[in-house]
Amino acid sequence: MSKSVLLIIGGGIAAYKSLELIRLLKGRGIGVRAIMTKAAEEFVTPLSVASLSGEKVHSALFNLTDEVEMGHIELSRSADLVVVVPATADLMAKMAQGLASDLASTTLLATDKPVLIAPAMNVRMWLHAATRRNLATLKSDGIQVVGPNEGDMACGEFGPGRMAEPVEILNAIENLLSAAVKPLAGRKILITAGPTREPIDPVRYISNHSSGKQGYAIAEAAARMGADVTLVSGPVSLPKPFGVKVLDVQTADDMLAACEKALPVDVAIFAAAVADWKMAKPAAEKIKKSKPGETPSLSFVENPDILKTIATGNMRPQMVVGFAAETENVIDYAKIKLGKKSCDLIIANDVSEGVFGTNRNAVHLVSKSGVESWPEMSKAEVASRLLAHIAGLLK
Ligand code: CTP
């Protein structure tokens, strides 16, 4: 059965992002009904919201036509999830107090469905003791919170208070909507993702083109399926997946240390593109050009193999999954890596044709029991299918 959300749009500058969220939700086949506060109508028009959602927009508490068609109590229970976007300081205060002074606050008080809020406000308002108190109250009432992020704000200030991006809110929504199916509940999963960055001197480094997208999609899917997920991430520009513990690292040495700290786990999935070499001795100061035409000679040493270290260590997870990025003889090389790195499963892909940074992937699952090739699909689908496969193997 298709799922639906009741979107409560609050009156803040971030309200414009609710339009993009509606578009994303509809794209996923999730139904959207919207309520707008009076203040929200100053930022986006009910007509835009109605056009994108394909549903009538509700705003007034005492509207006879609305009450005849669908009473506000029924409206509050019509969806699988209630989402407040943006949750302004005012709306959060109303929710924490249990006020029912307009349709939005009344609906939030009357609902028996899970509620997710995406706060957005000026940094001073977000850090104010009153908002801290209200947030603590809402969390202890079981309200789910996504964001806010830190960044430049529409008011010209910098800091926490910027609303989570629509894709981050979508992830949180999908996560909560699929709460019933949790095949990985009670499992601890460690995932590495992204590139590593090995310093040459304080301003230069060597790295690679990994975007981290596949690893992040796996972390997100694992959390959605109920796992307790630690994501050890190299430098990427991706939003933090909802419900995932993220440890940010730069070098392979840092990544190994963070992984070892996360043990014991049931499953470890190594999706990071770890730099194979690091500088034997990174320069303490910036390397200067000396004579014209003279180039520095850099000497490298091998980085630790994180996957192999953990797969052969005394805290080996029950299941170890590696990736093999190859440009030729994909399956043969993957078979060699399976044994060489003591993995239970290798996800092999051909990176000769632009997989880095894209949203799609075609992979082969290589294990002792054989090879299973999947057709090209989105990285999100690869992630969901892979974790369903792992959940099956763990049983
Ligand atoms: N890996 C790792 N630590 C490293 C190198 C690789 O954990 N220092 C992991 C990757 O995350 C991936 C798998 O090992 O899961 C395979 O990585 P890949 O770079 O494809 O293989 P390499 O061992 O580097 O072999 P080659 O360079 O010969 O392809």
Residues whose N, C-alpha, C, O or C-beta is under 5 A from the ligand:
A	BS01	CTP	F270 A271 A272 A273 V274 A275 N303 P304 D305 I306 L307 G322 F323 A324 A325
